[in-house]
Amino acid sequence: GLCPSLQFLAVSQVTLIQPASQSASPGQTAKFSCTHTRSLSSIGWYQQRPGQPPRYVHHNGYDRGEGIPDRFTASVSGNSGYLTITNSQPEDEADYYCAGWFGSTAGFHSDQI
């Protein structure tokens, strides 16, 4: 299966938190969340495989990154932002970073799937 471990980054004293354990088997749906005490205006997600630079995945309301399939979807609901990966595949195993926007301020977080 796909097993994440929790990592953490903060910028400008804005913190996004994420559950410490999430997993999905190939073919299943994986859903990751970033949560803040304030409402998010938007959320962006980035993928990083070992030895490679981060790769833009999706920002809700915008196009996906080059070569990113439409089974990757970013969304926002209230104080939480989500990355949903439907029909997850072994090649989806990577570190995933979220960036949440609150007006002009951004918070950042990383996780692994």
C-alpha positions in Angstrom: 0.0 0.0 0.0 0.9 3.7 0.0 1.9 4.7 3.5 2.6 8.3 4.4 4.8 9.8 7.1 4.3 13.3 8.6 6.7 16.1 8.0 6.1 19.8 8.7 7.1 23.2 7.4 5.8 26.6 8.4 6.2 30.0 6.8 5.3 33.5 8.2 4.0 31.9 11.4 1.1 30.4 9.4 0.7 26.7 10.1 -1.2 24.0 8.2 -1.7 20.7 10.0 -2.3 17.3 8.5 -3.2 13.9 10.0 -0.1 11.9 10.8 -1.1 8.7 9.1 -2.9 8.1 5.8 -2.6 5.2 3.3 -4.2 3.8 0.2 -3.6 0.7 -1.9 -3.2 0.9 -5.7 -6.6 1.3 -7.3 -8.1 3.0 -4.2 -8.8 6.6 -3.6 -6.3 8.6 -1.4 -7.4 11.8 0.1 -5.0 14.2 1.9 -6.0 17.2 3.9 -4.4 20.4 5.1 -6.3 22.3 7.9 -6.0 25.7 9.5 -7.9 27.6 12.1 -8.9 30.2 9.4 -10.8 29.6 6.2 -8.5 28.9 3.2 -9.0 30.9 0.0 -7.2 28.3 -2.1 -4.9 25.3 -2.0 -2.1 24.1 -4.2 -0.3 20.7 -4.2 3.1 19.7 -5.3 4.7 16.2 -5.7 8.3 15.4 -5.1 9.9 12.0 -5.9 13.3 11.0 -4.4 16.1 12.8 -6.2 13.8 15.1 -8.2 12.7 18.7 -7.7 9.1 19.4 -6.6 6.5 19.1 -9.4 3.3 21.2 -9.5 0.2 18.9 -9.3 -2.9 21.0 -9.0 -4.3 24.2 -7.6 -8.1 24.3 -7.1 -9.7 26.4 -9.9 -6.6 26.1 -12.1 -5.2 23.7 -14.6 -3.2 20.7 -13.5 0.5 20.5 -14.0 2.0 19.2 -17.2 1.6 15.4 -17.4 -0.6 15.3 -14.2 -3.6 13.0 -14.9 -7.1 14.2 -14.0 -7.4 11.7 -11.2 -5.5 14.3 -9.1 -7.9 16.9 -7.8 -7.3 19.8 -5.4 -10.3 21.3 -3.5 -11.1 23.6 -0.6 -13.9 23.4 1.9 -13.9 26.0 4.7 -10.7 25.6 6.8 -9.4 22.6 4.9 -7.8 21.9 1.6 -7.7 18.5 0.0 -5.8 16.5 -2.6 -7.8 13.5 -3.9 -6.1 10.9 -5.9 -8.6 8.5 -7.5 -7.5 5.1 -8.7 -4.1 5.6 -7.1 -1.1 4.0 -8.8 2.3 2.7 -7.6 4.0 5.6 -9.4 2.0 8.1 -7.2 4.3 7.2 -4.3 6.1 10.5 -3.4 6.3 13.4 -1.0 3.3 15.7 -1.4 3.4 19.4 -0.3 0.4 21.6 0.2 0.4 25.4 0.1 -2.6 27.2 1.5 -3.6 30.8 0.9 -5.3 33.1 3.3 -5.5 36.4 1.3 -1.9 37.5 0.9 -0.4 35.0 3.4 0.6 31.4 2.6 1.2 28.4 4.8 3.1 25.3 3.7 3.1 21.6 4.7 4.5 18.4 3.4 3.4 14.8 3.6 4.2 11.5 1.9 2.0 9.0 0.1 
